Amino acid sequence: MTDENGATHQLLDEDSMRRLADIAPDPMRAHALVDQILAEVRDVEQRAV
């Protein structure tokens, strides 16, 4: 998604990511990766403020 200033933003659907992780060949690893992705996104958001 691009805002009115031309900055690009990615939208993440945590519920869908969790459901996909549930059915992954290695669900524990998949959930760990989702956790890492979401933590990184939160860090980036906090640095942007």
C-alpha positions as CSV (number, residue, x, y, z in Angstrom):
1,M,0.0,0.0,0.0
2,T,1.3,3.5,-0.8
3,D,0.2,6.5,1.3
4,E,-0.4,10.0,0.2
5,N,3.3,10.9,0.7
6,G,4.5,8.1,-1.6
7,A,5.7,5.9,1.2
8,T,5.1,2.2,0.7
9,H,3.7,0.1,3.6
10,Q,3.1,-3.6,3.9
11,L,0.0,-4.9,5.6
12,L,0.4,-8.1,7.7
13,D,-2.5,-10.3,8.7
14,E,-1.3,-12.0,11.8
15,D,-4.2,-14.4,12.1
16,S,-3.7,-15.7,8.5
17,M,0.0,-16.0,9.1
18,R,-0.7,-18.1,12.3
19,R,-3.1,-20.3,10.4
20,L,-0.5,-21.0,7.7
21,A,2.1,-21.7,10.4
22,D,-0.4,-24.2,11.9
23,I,-0.4,-26.3,8.7
24,A,3.3,-25.9,7.8
25,P,5.4,-29.1,7.7
26,D,7.2,-27.8,10.9
27,P,4.6,-25.7,12.8
28,M,6.9,-24.8,15.6
29,R,9.5,-23.4,13.3
30,A,6.9,-21.6,11.3
31,H,5.4,-20.0,14.4
32,A,8.9,-19.0,15.4
33,L,9.4,-17.3,12.0
34,V,6.1,-15.5,12.3
35,D,7.2,-14.3,15.8
36,Q,10.5,-13.0,14.3
37,I,8.7,-11.2,11.5
38,L,6.2,-9.5,13.8
39,A,8.9,-8.5,16.2
40,E,11.0,-6.9,13.4
41,V,7.9,-5.1,12.2
42,R,7.2,-3.7,15.6
43,D,10.9,-2.6,16.0
44,V,10.7,-0.8,12.6
45,E,7.5,0.9,13.5
46,Q,8.9,2.1,16.9
47,R,12.0,3.5,15.2
48,A,9.9,5.3,12.7
49,V,8.0,7.3,15.4
